[in-house]
Amino acid sequence: MVTMKDVNIADFGIEAITDNGRVQLSENKKGPLSVDTYNKMIDPNDKEFAMTDTDNAPTEDEKDFEIFVTEDGVKKVRTAGGNTYPEGSDEYNEITGESANGLQIAMRPILNFNILRVEFPQEIINEINEHIDNEIIPNSKSFADGLVGQLKEDERSAQLNFPFDTEVGKQLETVFNQLGTTYLKKGYDRDAKAEVSQCWTNHAYAGDYNPFHDHGVKTVAGLSGFLWLTVPQCIKDTPDVPTINNASGGVDGWTHLCWGVNPNRDLMQLRPQTEAYLNP
């Protein structure tokens, strides 16, 4: 049988040669290191073997845990074994030795929802656009009767059905299903399978727009999303942090997500964010 054992060689002292001569980095606590002393340290039947475990055990001043703050602002502790516990829990207090004057406290973050953002390789975007130009637009099966988009200012303005029964459609259907399933698992820890049911293309030109709206879905927990395929240069050139004063048009062509009634000023009052402008 092979027995593995960590041996702290630093106990025998460490020295370094520097520009200022020989410098002791670690004190010699064991005396000269020889073959005999080394063999004793790795011999399970020798008392020196047990001593190395004691010597290497964490002292009160040493920590075998890490305290960190998550993206949601929750303070947690991570043990050497990888387990994590939030501040205020019994496990957190036991591991860190912290307490709030005898009061057990815990932060309770209230999750509104999650937004999944995906960046497709340009090769895939090009393939989808080619399919739209060669198949979707020529077939011109309008989807507008079930949509609220005001896309009508150009002869090319349209909202067209994107079926999944073609080769490109089936490939995109597989990708959408995988993304939806991943969203449910990563965002909500749900072991559920997402299945895309509808898809259409919006062909918007100067003056076209979509008013605030939501999407009807086939299930209670339905998901919806969108994919930018072609973006005019004038929208690409808008700054990442736009201004909208003085009719600047800083967010023209952007997508405005809104899930509440709090304006930006409310954020200073510790109220949650309920809107976001997305630059294509």
C-alpha positions in Angstrom: 0.0 0.0 0.0 1.3 3.5 -0.8 0.8 6.2 1.8 0.9 9.8 0.7 2.2 12.3 3.2 2.8 16.1 3.0 6.0 17.1 4.7 6.7 20.7 5.7 10.4 21.0 4.6 10.2 24.7 5.6 10.4 23.6 9.2 14.1 22.9 8.6 14.7 26.5 7.6 14.9 28.3 4.3 17.6 30.7 3.3 18.1 32.9 0.2 21.2 34.5 -1.3 20.5 38.1 -2.0 22.5 41.2 -2.9 22.7 41.8 0.9 24.1 38.3 1.5 22.5 35.3 3.0 19.0 36.0 4.4 16.9 33.6 6.5 13.4 33.3 5.3 12.2 30.6 7.6 13.5 29.6 11.0 14.9 26.1 11.4 12.7 24.3 14.0 13.8 20.7 13.4 17.6 20.8 13.2 19.6 19.4 10.3 17.6 17.7 7.5 19.0 14.3 6.8 17.9 11.1 5.2 17.1 9.7 8.7 14.9 12.6 9.8 13.1 12.6 6.4 12.4 8.8 6.6 11.0 9.3 10.1 8.7 12.0 8.9 7.2 9.8 6.2 7.1 6.6 8.4 3.5 6.1 9.7 4.8 4.1 12.6 7.1 6.9 13.9 5.8 9.6 16.2 7.4 12.2 13.9 4.8 11.2 11.3 1.9 12.3 13.5 3.8 15.5 14.5 3.9 16.7 10.9 0.1 16.6 10.9 0.0 18.6 14.1 2.7 21.0 12.8 0.8 21.6 9.6 -2.6 22.0 11.2 -4.0 25.5 10.9 -3.5 27.7 13.9 -6.0 30.1 15.3 -4.4 32.9 13.3 -4.5 30.9 10.0 -7.7 30.7 7.9 -9.0 27.7 6.0 -11.9 29.7 4.6 -12.5 32.7 2.3 -15.1 35.5 2.7 -16.4 37.0 -0.6 -19.3 39.0 -1.9 -21.5 37.7 -4.8 -22.6 39.7 -7.8 -26.0 40.0 -6.0 -24.3 41.7 -3.1 -24.5 38.7 -0.7 -21.6 38.2 1.6 -20.7 34.5 1.9 -17.9 32.3 3.2 -16.3 29.5 1.2 -14.7 26.6 3.1 -11.6 24.8 2.0 -13.9 22.0 0.8 -15.7 24.4 -1.5 -19.0 24.7 0.4 -20.5 28.2 0.6 -22.7 29.7 3.3 -24.4 33.2 3.4 -23.7 35.7 6.1 -26.0 35.3 9.1 -26.4 31.6 8.8 -25.3 29.3 11.6 -22.6 27.7 9.4 -21.2 31.2 8.5 -21.0 32.2 12.1 -19.4 28.9 13.2 -16.8 29.0 10.4 -15.8 32.7 10.7 -16.5 33.2 14.4 -18.4 36.3 13.5 -21.6 37.3 15.2 -23.8 40.4 15.5 -23.8 40.8 19.3 -25.8 37.6 19.6 -28.3 38.6 16.9 -28.5 36.2 14.0 -28.8 38.2 10.8 -29.1 37.3 7.2 -29.5 39.3 4.0 -32.4 38.2 1.8 -31.8 39.3 -1.8 -35.1 39.3 -3.7 -34.5 38.3 -7.3 -36.7 40.0 -9.8 -35.6 37.9 -12.8 -32.6 37.1 -15.0 -31.7 38.3 -18.5 -29.6 35.9 -20.6 -27.3 37.6 -23.1 -25.7 35.5 -25.9 -23.2 36.5 -28.6 -23.4 34.5 -31.7 -20.4 34.1 -34.0 -20.5 36.3 -37.0 -20.4 33.2 -39.3 -23.8 32.1 -37.8 -25.3 35.5 -38.2 -24.2 35.6 -41.8 -25.8 32.2 -42.5 -29.1 33.3 -40.9 -29.1 36.5 -42.9 -28.4 34.6 -46.1 -31.3 32.3 -45.3 -33.6 35.2 -44.7 -32.6 36.9 -48.0 -32.9 33.8 -50.1 -35.8 32.0 -48.4 -37.8 34.1 -45.9 -38.2 37.4 -47.9 -39.0 35.7 -51.2 -41.7 33.6 -49.5 -43.0 36.8 -47.8 -45.4 35.1 -45.3 -46.4 38.0 -43.1 -46.7 37.6 -39.4 -47.9 41.2 -38.8 -51.5 40.3 -38.0 -50.4 38.9 -34.6 -47.8 41.6 -33.8 -47.9 45.2 -32.6 -44.8 46.4 -34.5 -45.4 49.6 -36.6 -43.1 48.5 -39.5 -44.6 50.3 -42.5 -42.4 53.3 -43.5 -40.5 51.5 -46.2 -41.5 49.1 -49.0 -39.2 46.6 -47.5 -40.7 47.0 -44.0 -42.1 43.6 -42.9 -42.6 41.1 -40.1 -42.2 37.7 -41.7 -42.7 34.1 -40.4 -39.5 32.2 -39.8 -40.4 28.4 -39.9 -38.3 25.7 -38.4 -38.9 23.1 -41.0 -35.8 24.0 -43.2 -32.2 22.9 -42.6 -31.3 26.3 -41.2 -34.5 26.5 -39.2 -33.9 23.2 -37.6 -30.4 24.2 -36.6 -31.6 27.4 -35.1 -34.4 25.7 -33.3 -31.9 23.4 -31.6 -29.8 26.3 -30.5 -32.8 28.2 -29.1 -34.0 25.2 -27.2 -30.6 24.7 -25.7 -30.4 28.4 -24.7 -33.9 28.3 -23.1 -33.1 25.2 -21.1 -29.8 26.7 -20.0 -31.5 29.9 -18.9 -34.0 27.9 -16.7 -31.2 25.9 -15.1 -28.6 28.7 -14.6 -31.1 31.4 -13.7 -33.6 29.5 -11.6 -32.2 26.0 -11.0 -35.1 24.5 -12.8 -34.7 21.0 -14.4 -37.0 21.9 -17.2 -36.8 21.6 -21.0 -37.5 24.6 -23.2 -39.0 24.2 -26.6 -39.3 27.1 -29.0 -42.7 27.5 -30.7 -42.6 30.6 -32.9 -40.0 32.8 -34.6 -40.3 35.7 -37.0 -38.1 38.4 -38.6 -38.6 42.2 -38.2 -37.4 44.3 -41.1 -37.3 47.8 -39.7 -36.3 51.0 -41.6 -36.3 54.7 -40.8 -39.5 55.6 -39.0 -40.4 52.0 -38.1 -40.8 51.1 -34.4 -42.1 48.7 -31.9 -44.2 50.2 -29.0 -43.9 48.8 -25.5 -45.4 45.3 -25.5 -45.0 41.8 -24.1 -45.3 38.5 -25.9 -48.1 36.0 -25.6 -46.8 32.5 -24.7 -48.1 29.0 -24.8 -47.2 28.1 -21.2 -47.4 29.9 -17.8 -43.6 30.2 -17.7 -43.1 31.1 -21.3 -39.9 32.6 -22.5 -39.2 35.1 -25.3 -36.2 36.8 -26.7 -34.7 38.6 -29.7 -31.6 38.5 -31.9 -30.1 41.4 -33.7 -29.0 40.4 -37.2 -28.3 43.6 -39.1 -27.6 47.0 -37.4 -27.3 50.3 -39.3 -24.0 52.1 -38.9 -25.7 55.2 -37.4 -26.9 53.0 -34.5 -23.5 51.3 -34.1 -21.9 54.8 -33.8 -24.1 55.9 -30.8 -22.0 56.0 -27.6 -22.3 53.2 -25.0 -23.4 55.8 -22.4 -25.8 58.0 -24.4 -27.5 61.2 -23.5 -31.1 61.9 -24.6 -31.3 65.6 -23.8 -31.7 68.2 -26.6 -33.3 65.7 -29.0 -29.9 64.0 -29.4 -31.4 60.7 -30.5 -28.9 58.9 -28.2 -31.0 55.8 -27.9 -32.6 55.8 -31.4 -32.8 52.2 -32.5 -31.9 50.8 -29.1 -34.1 48.2 -27.3 -35.7 49.5 -24.1 -36.5 46.8 -21.6 -38.9 47.8 -18.9 -40.1 45.6 -16.0 -41.4 48.2 -13.5 -42.1 51.9 -12.9 -38.9 53.1 -11.1 -37.0 55.7 -13.1 -33.2 56.0 -12.8 -33.5 58.6 -10.0 -35.1 56.0 -7.8 -31.9 54.0 -7.8 -30.4 56.6 -5.4 -33.1 55.7 -3.0 -32.1 52.0 -3.0 -35.0 51.1 -5.1 -34.4 48.4 -7.7 -33.6 49.0 -11.3 -36.6 48.3 -13.5 -35.4 49.3 -17.0 -32.5 49.0 -19.3 -31.5 50.4 -22.7 -29.7 47.8 -24.9 -27.4 48.9 -27.7 -27.6 46.5 -30.6 
